[in-house]
């Protein structure tokens, strides 16, 4: 089985960490292929960055399909471009946000989310409502740690996330969702410290992608995710990737 894990931003080091988390979660017969756009934002921190990243993300999904991917994972917690990707792809496409909410709901009756910046919280809140998990989410906490700072040892990210988990537990949360792919490195240690399920979306998405491939399931092409009719626009964008503005 071959799963393409696409980091929609252009930061190579973050892609490497995401691929490491995905590989650790994958079964022995699953090959993880890490991809990222050639142009676009270096981090996705709100709706503007998300919109800028979508064309490059879609091009990577198209290339992964040609290369024989059996499934795709969008490694941005906002589920950036997820509907468009499912319309484009003939193979399963999993967003790590949606995967996280489904996974935590299987191991905890209620949960909280700890994400990065405050401007990301409304997107996550809208997604939780859309996916049907509003009644189970106690709160979304914004740590106000920029995405790329999660890589810095002196950022204090672990301690800050841990404090928000304590606040979530006080509000009745029985599980935790880490609201950024860059937080995957903290999941195991946070789970040991707080003695409750801590869900990393990358790992959850890998498990769901493997299941869908084994069950031979793919996006329905009736209705919302019908195949697009104007792929030429995407090809035109791809021709400009890597060129100077």
N, C-alpha and C positions, 0 to 999 in steps of 0.2 A: 504494500500500500504506500502511496506517495501523497503526502499532504504539503501543500504550499502554505507557508505562514508569511503573510504580507504585513510588514510594518508600514503603515501609510505615510510615515514621515521619512526624512532623508538622513537621519543620524545613524551611521553605520554601527557605532558601539551599542546603541540600543537594540538594533536588529540582532546583533550577536547575542545579547543577553536574552532576548525573547526566544531565539532559536534554541539556546541552551535549556531554557525552561520547558519548551515544547518537546525537545528530545528526551529530557528526563521523564516526561509524562507519557511518552509514546510507547506502544508495545514493541517487542523485538523485531517484528516484521514490518514496521512502519518507518519509512524514510521521511525526514523532515527537511524541506527545502525552504530556506529563508530568502525572501525577496523584499525589495523596497523600490519606490520610484527614484528616477534619476533627478527629477526636479520637484520642488514643492517645499512646504514648510519643514524646518528642522525639528519641530515639535508641534503637536496638535493640542492647543490650549484654548478651546472655545470654537464657536461656529465659523468664524472667519477662516481660521487655519483648516478646519474640517472641510470647508467648501473648496479651498485651494488644493487639497490633497486628493480629491476624488478622481479627477482624470488620470493622474499617474497611478493611483490604486487600481482603477479599472483596467488600464493597460497591462499591469503586472498580472492580473487575474487572467486576462486573455492570453498572454504569453505562457502562463502556467498551464492553461488548458491545452494549448498546442504542444507543450512539453510533456503532457501525459499525467498531470496531477489528477488524483482521484477525489480530492476535496480541497477546499480553501479555507483559511482562517484569516479574518481581518483583526489584526492585533492592535486595535485601538478601542478603549473602553466605551467611547461614544458610539460605537457601531457605525462609524463613518462610512457612508456609501453602501450600506448593507443591502438595501432594497435594489439599488441599481446593479450591484454585483450579482445578486440572485437572478435578476433579469438577464444579465449578460452570460452567466455561467450555465453550463449543462451539468455541473457537478455540485455537490453540497457546498454551501458557503455558510460559515459560522462566524458570528460576531462575538468577541470575548465578553462583551457586556451581557448580551442575552444569554450566553452560555452560563455565566456566573449566576444569574438570577434563577435559572432553572436548577443548577446544581445545588445552590444553597437551600432552595426550597425542599429538596429531598432529604436534607440532614438537619434543618432547623425550621421551626414554625415561624420565627420572625428573624429579621436581620437588619444590620445597618451597613452603610457603604462609607468607606473612607477613600476620598479621591484627592486630586492635586489642587487645582486652583478653583476659586469661587465661581468663576465664569463657566466652568464645566458642569457645575451642579444642576443648573436648570435643564441642560440636555439630558443628563442622567435621570432627573426626575420625570421628564416627559417620556423617556424610554420605559421607565418602570411602569408608568401609568399605561402606556400603549401595550406593553407585554402582559399586563394584568396582575402585577405584583404590588400594587400600591398599598393594599391592606396589610401586607406582611413586612413592608419596609418601615422601620421605626424612624430612621433619619439618615440623611446624606450629610456627611461631614467633609468640609473642604479643608485640607491641611495647609493650603497656600504654600506648598512646596512646588516650585516649577518642575516640569517633567524631567528636564535634563539634570537638575540638581539631585535627583534620586540616585544618580551614579556616584555622587561625591560622598566619600566616607565621613566628612565633617558636616554634612547637611543636617544631621540630627533627625533624619527622616524616620528611622525605626522608632525612636522614642516618641516622636510627635504622633505617628500613627497609633502607637500603643496607647497613648493617652486618650485618643478619640475612641478607641475600642472600649476603654473603661467607661467612657461617657455613654456609649451605645448600650453597653450591658446595663447600666443604671436606668436606661429608658426601656429595658425589656428585650433587647436584642439577644437572640440565642445563637446567632451566627454572624459572620463578618464577610463582606465582599470587599476585596481590594480593587479600587476603582481606577487602576492604571496598569498597563502591561509592564511598566517599569518597576512596579512594586512586587513582581513575582518573586524576587530574591528574598523577600522578608516573610513569605507566607508560612513556611515551616516553623521558623523561630517564633513568630507571633502565635501560632496555634499552640505550641508548647507552653508559651508564657501565659496565655489566657485560658487554656483548657476548654476551648470551644472551636467549632469548625471555622477555618479561615480559608476562603475560596479565592484562588488565583485564577483569573479568567483564561489565561493561556492554557493552563493544564486542563481546565474544564472543557475548553473548546476542542482540545486534542481528543479527549475521550468521546465527546459527542460526534466529532467528525469520523472517528474510527467506527463508531456504532452505525452511523448513517451509511457509510461505505459498505460495511458488512451486510446491512439490510437492503442494499441496492436501492436507496432512496435518493432523489435529486429534486431540485426546485420544480414545482408545478409551473407549466407554461400556459396555464389558463388564467387570465385575469392580470393581477398586479405584477407578476413576474414573467409576463409574456416576453418573448425574445425581442430585443430592440431592432428597429428598422433603419437606424441612421448611424451605423458603425463608422462611416467615413469621417465623422467628426472626431472620433477617438483616434483614428489613424493619423489625421492631420495633426492632432496634438502630439502624438508619439514622434512624428517626424521632427518636431521642434525640440524634443528632449535633449538636454545637454548643450544646446546652442546658446550663445551669448544673447542677452536681451537686446 
